[in-house]
Amino acid sequence: MSSDTATAIHDEVLLTEPEAARLLRIAPTSLKTARCREAPNFPPCLRVGRLVRYRRETILRWLQERESAPPQQRPAKRRGR
């Protein structure tokens, strides 16, 4: 393993399930349920032995991909007299 790879791995922030849920602002049980059901609309997790971890960068990227575009400006409706 090169020193660049080792540094990159060392710099990754791995979150526990409660920490990931806090970052997503959802209940930890919701995240766990989604993981157990392998829900495709939730960020992927890592397993380290029996432990479940989430990469912080993956969650942030996942959130960014799901940001909705700002609503289009609609002209104000004119009231009839």
C-alpha positions as CSV (number, residue, x, y, z in Angstrom):
1,M,0.0,0.0,0.0
2,S,1.5,3.4,-1.0
3,S,1.7,6.1,1.6
4,D,-0.9,8.2,-0.4
5,T,-3.4,5.3,-0.1
6,A,-2.6,4.8,3.6
7,T,-3.1,8.5,4.2
8,A,-6.4,8.5,2.3
9,I,-7.7,5.6,4.3
10,H,-6.6,7.1,7.5
11,D,-8.3,10.4,6.6
12,E,-11.7,8.8,5.9
13,V,-14.3,9.4,8.6
14,L,-16.3,6.3,9.4
15,L,-19.5,7.0,11.3
16,T,-21.5,4.6,13.5
17,E,-25.1,4.1,12.6
18,P,-26.4,6.6,15.3
19,E,-23.8,9.2,14.0
20,A,-24.9,8.6,10.4
21,A,-28.5,9.0,11.4
22,R,-27.8,12.2,13.2
23,L,-26.0,13.6,10.1
24,L,-29.1,12.6,8.0
25,R,-31.4,13.9,10.7
26,I,-33.4,10.7,10.8
27,A,-34.0,8.2,13.6
28,P,-31.3,5.6,14.0
29,T,-34.1,2.9,13.7
30,S,-35.1,4.3,10.3
31,L,-31.6,4.0,9.0
32,K,-31.2,0.5,10.5
33,T,-34.6,-0.6,9.0
34,A,-33.5,0.7,5.6
35,R,-30.2,-1.1,5.8
36,C,-31.8,-4.4,6.8
37,R,-34.3,-4.1,3.9
38,E,-31.5,-3.1,1.6
39,A,-33.4,0.0,0.5
40,P,-31.9,1.4,-2.6
41,N,-32.8,5.0,-1.6
42,F,-30.5,5.1,1.3
43,P,-26.7,5.5,1.4
44,P,-24.6,2.3,1.4
45,C,-22.9,1.1,4.5
46,L,-19.7,-0.8,5.3
47,R,-19.4,-3.8,7.4
48,V,-16.3,-4.2,9.5
49,G,-16.8,-7.6,11.0
50,R,-20.1,-7.3,12.9
51,L,-19.9,-3.5,13.0
52,V,-21.8,-1.3,10.6
53,R,-20.2,2.0,9.5
54,Y,-20.9,4.7,7.0
55,R,-18.4,6.9,5.2
56,R,-19.1,10.5,6.0
57,E,-18.1,11.5,2.4
58,T,-20.5,9.0,0.9
59,I,-23.4,10.3,2.9
60,L,-22.6,13.9,2.0
61,R,-22.2,13.0,-1.7
62,W,-25.5,11.0,-1.5
63,L,-27.3,14.0,0.0
64,Q,-25.9,16.4,-2.6
65,E,-27.1,14.1,-5.4
66,R,-30.6,14.2,-4.0
67,E,-30.9,17.9,-3.6
68,S,-33.8,19.1,-5.6
69,A,-33.5,21.9,-8.1
70,P,-35.0,25.2,-7.0
71,P,-38.6,25.7,-8.0
72,Q,-39.1,27.6,-11.2
73,Q,-40.3,31.1,-10.8
74,R,-44.0,31.4,-11.7
75,P,-45.6,34.7,-12.6
76,A,-47.9,36.0,-9.8
77,K,-51.5,35.3,-10.5
78,R,-53.5,38.4,-11.1
79,R,-56.7,38.7,-9.2
80,G,-59.9,39.6,-11.1
81,R,-62.0,42.5,-10.0
